[in-house]
Amino acid sequence: MITRSSTQRSLLLAGTFIAVLVAPPAFAQQSGDKPAAQPAAPSAAPDPSKPIPPLQPEPTTVPGRPDIPNAEVAKELRNVAPLPFGAPEDKLPIPQLKLPKSFKIEVYASGIPNARSLRLGDKGTVFVSNRLLDKVYAIVDKNGKHETKVIASGLDRPNGLAFHKGTLYIAEGTRISKLENIEDNLDNPPKPVVIYSDFLNHQSHGWKFMALGPDNKLYVNVGSPCNICEPPATNGQIRRINLDGSGADVVARGVRNSVGFDWHPVTKEFYFTDNGRDWLSEDLPEDELNRVTKIGQHFGFPYCHQGNFTDRELGWGRSCDEFEKPVALLGPHSAALGMRFYAGKMFPSQYQNAIFIARHGSWNRTKKIGGDVIIVKLNKDGTVKSQEPFLTGFLQNNEYSGRPVDVQVMKDGSLLVSDDHAGAVYRVTYGSTKVAAR
């Protein structure tokens, strides 16, 4: 979780980059929402030259309790640093990855450090963000091979992406910017234009995930700036805004940190993943899959976790019955991130309208879980019917060779999976379909 000042934007320097990656676990995935005010409206014309707001101090946890494990346990709970420049293609973990029968996986692109969110352009360009560096990439098909280009740099934690009618929207740490007509200008991209800048600057959960809704509005998470705390009223929520940066309102509250959401292809209901708090137990709480059925619903954080137990510090006097319950639990500290509904035609019919969820994998469990992609199948009423493994094998002998972050359904129905540890994007196909040459 990196917060950039003007002197920190050059993280490609190997020494600086590695130093950041080995930050102690207390900063590794830390991130409550007080049900309250809506965000302030942005200024009419945000100034792109405006400096990044000052870093907000991280809220304290509980007075008198450090809320961290003892020294012996802490030795086993080190964050998993991604490879600074990605793994060479011949070192990617393809041979050990497993899928259901008749599915295949191959490398779509490699050498993309800290590959995170995925978005598909109208002309087939695959856009890839990152969180630890300052760049956004484009993967294009050139003479049957995939080529990667840098289309933006000097950005502030550019994790979230959305695409609409030729424009790529980039959710940075403290603002949202856009690149217009980007697919026609990949070799000479325009400078990003800021459309929204009403975010606090904080280290824990300060990066953003973003998607375009069926209402043609941008939806963006605003993470809780702590592991467990009463956050500012403008945090711990999912917000939506118009494409010009106006009309901000709150879609969901009580969200600790969502790094993935999507809409049901038929009902258009909004589903999102949410990461549970740390340092309560290795086995509690579980990450969540949530469904929004009414704008402004509160999903419990920081008072209630996983829908059925109150927080031992901040839950006094509160009941989980006050809040919306998750539709599924996704494993303790599994770091459920990117998710997409499958509406493609390549995979068998039982996958239609199911949800693929990338679980980044736990860092603060002595026995790690996650590091995979699971499939969640729904009943007709939108409740969860089942969840099962889909893509596994990144976690071997309690160590990661890769960590899935996001998924993207392609026009042909294949599925892309990003891996920020190995710096790669994989493509999953079904049957006799061949993966495009590289």
Secondary structure as GFF3:
##gff-version 3
##sequence-region A 1 438
A	DSSP	alpha_helix	14	21	.	.	.	ID=ss1
A	DSSP	three_ten_helix	25	27	.	.	.	ID=ss2
A	DSSP	alpha_helix	71	74	.	.	.	ID=ss3
A	DSSP	three_ten_helix	89	91	.	.	.	ID=ss4
A	DSSP	three_ten_helix	94	96	.	.	.	ID=ss5
A	DSSP	beta_strand	103	110	.	.	.	ID=ss6
A	DSSP	beta_strand	118	120	.	.	.	ID=ss7
A	DSSP	beta_strand	126	128	.	.	.	ID=ss8
A	DSSP	beta_strand	136	142	.	.	.	ID=ss9
A	DSSP	beta_strand	145	152	.	.	.	ID=ss10
A	DSSP	beta_strand	160	164	.	.	.	ID=ss11
A	DSSP	beta_strand	167	171	.	.	.	ID=ss12
A	DSSP	beta_strand	176	179	.	.	.	ID=ss13
A	DSSP	three_ten_helix	182	184	.	.	.	ID=ss14
A	DSSP	beta_strand	193	196	.	.	.	ID=ss15
A	DSSP	beta_strand	210	212	.	.	.	ID=ss16
A	DSSP	beta_strand	218	222	.	.	.	ID=ss17
A	DSSP	beta_strand	237	241	.	.	.	ID=ss18
A	DSSP	beta_strand	249	253	.	.	.	ID=ss19
A	DSSP	beta_strand	261	263	.	.	.	ID=ss20
A	DSSP	beta_strand	270	274	.	.	.	ID=ss21
A	DSSP	beta_strand	286	292	.	.	.	ID=ss22
A	DSSP	beta_strand	297	298	.	.	.	ID=ss23
A	DSSP	beta_strand	304	305	.	.	.	ID=ss24
A	DSSP	beta_strand	309	310	.	.	.	ID=ss25
A	DSSP	three_ten_helix	320	322	.	.	.	ID=ss26
A	DSSP	beta_strand	328	332	.	.	.	ID=ss27
A	DSSP	beta_strand	336	341	.	.	.	ID=ss28
A	DSSP	three_ten_helix	349	351	.	.	.	ID=ss29
A	DSSP	beta_strand	355	359	.	.	.	ID=ss30
A	DSSP	beta_strand	372	378	.	.	.	ID=ss31
A	DSSP	beta_strand	384	391	.	.	.	ID=ss32
A	DSSP	beta_strand	395	396	.	.	.	ID=ss33
A	DSSP	beta_strand	399	400	.	.	.	ID=ss34
A	DSSP	beta_strand	404	409	.	.	.	ID=ss35
A	DSSP	beta_strand	415	419	.	.	.	ID=ss36
A	DSSP	beta_strand	424	430	.	.	.	ID=ss37
###
